[in-house]
Amino acid sequence: RAFAQRQPLDPEAPLLIVRATDAYAKGGFTSLVLDGKRQLVEEYGPGSAYWASQGATIDPAVSAAVQADLLDLARHHHALAQKDGAAAERDEAVRWYRAYLEGFDGSPQAPATRLLLADLLFEGRRFEEAATEYERAAYGYADNPDAGRAGYAALVAYAEAEPQVADSRRAEFRDRAIDSSLRFVDTFPAHHEVPGVLTRTAKALFDAGDGERAESTAQRVLALGPRADAGQQLVAWTVLAHTWFDAGRYADAEQAYSQLVQRLPAADPLHAEAVERLAASVYRQAEARQAAGDV
């Protein structure tokens, strides 16, 4: 350790730190083991002067030791955070997970590590950050067996984050959530959550005034056939009916409102509204023909 302190850029310095840490481990000095691991990753890990000086020629043994110690530190603090719920321990785990991913995002452990980071942020109610990390875990790696779970978890994180978003960012944030939903459906079409995601997205697009995408997304719900349940199909037909009526496509709206009348119970207040809209759709078609001289 004294040699590493005096000659920090010597190629042997980090390996001596590793040997010192191993000696502490054999002696049962747990706190000193953690100190040694922190020293190694801070003084010889990615972003350090040593790492920059070595470049592509860095000793594989040093790289492997740094990787292992970063994961050990992250998992140590993650376990403490789950045990005690301490925010400080959670923040430390987030720090080390991020340090690992900044230096070793191409490693085989990176996808699972990214997902652990996202879960940790979600547990700490840092939902917007969690959504970003979930998306990276879902779409940033070629072979991630948990990509589908990560993609859907991103949508859950967006939903949880929405109440925390400032009004000035609300529209931009909503667009990000919608884009993430459509990306999830396109990337994982066989996922069991696809019908629900498409249904919610169709409604969100309609509420946002994006009639064109609301229509296409609602059509995708109906194209799922029996994969979409009765309630999801009802929402899709409702979006189509209102979108077509608002766009002046009254013949199409007539067909959609007919579907609503058939699907809604007669006692449902929405049934009466659908009947009125159905009549209005027919009436508007008649107005158009009268205006065209087809009396």
Salt bridges, closest charged atoms under 4 A:
ASP35 OD1 - ARG38 NH1 3.27
GLU42 OE2 - ARG95 NH2 2.84
ASP69 OD1 - LYS37 NZ 3.02
ASP72 OD2 - LYS37 NZ 3.06
GLU89 OE1 - HIS77 ND1 2.63
ASP91 OD1 - ARG126 NH1 3.27
GLU92 OE1 - HIS77 NE2 3.99
GLU92 OE2 - ARG95 NH1 3.59
ASP105 OD1 - ARG114 NH2 3.14
ASP119 OD2 - ARG149 NH2 3.23
GLU128 OE2 - ARG169 NH2 2.52
GLU128 OE2 - ARG176 NH1 2.88
GLU129 OE1 - ARG98 NH2 3.06
GLU129 OE2 - ARG126 NE 2.95
GLU133 OE2 - ARG98 NH2 3.94
GLU133 OE1 - ARG114 NH1 2.76
GLU133 OE2 - ARG136 NH1 3.11
ASP167 OD1 - ARG170 NH2 3.36
GLU172 OE1 - ARG169 NE 3.57
GLU172 OE2 - ARG176 NH1 3.72
ASP175 OD1 - ARG174 NH2 3.36
ASP179 OD1 - ARG213 NH1 3.50
ASP186 OD1 - ARG220 NH2 2.91
GLU193 OE2 - HIS192 NE2 3.47
ASP207 OD2 - LYS203 NZ 2.96
ASP210 OD2 - ARG213 NE 2.83
GLU215 OE1 - ARG249 NH1 3.06
ASP252 OD2 - ARG249 NH2 3.07
GLU287 OE1 - ARG284 NE 3.60
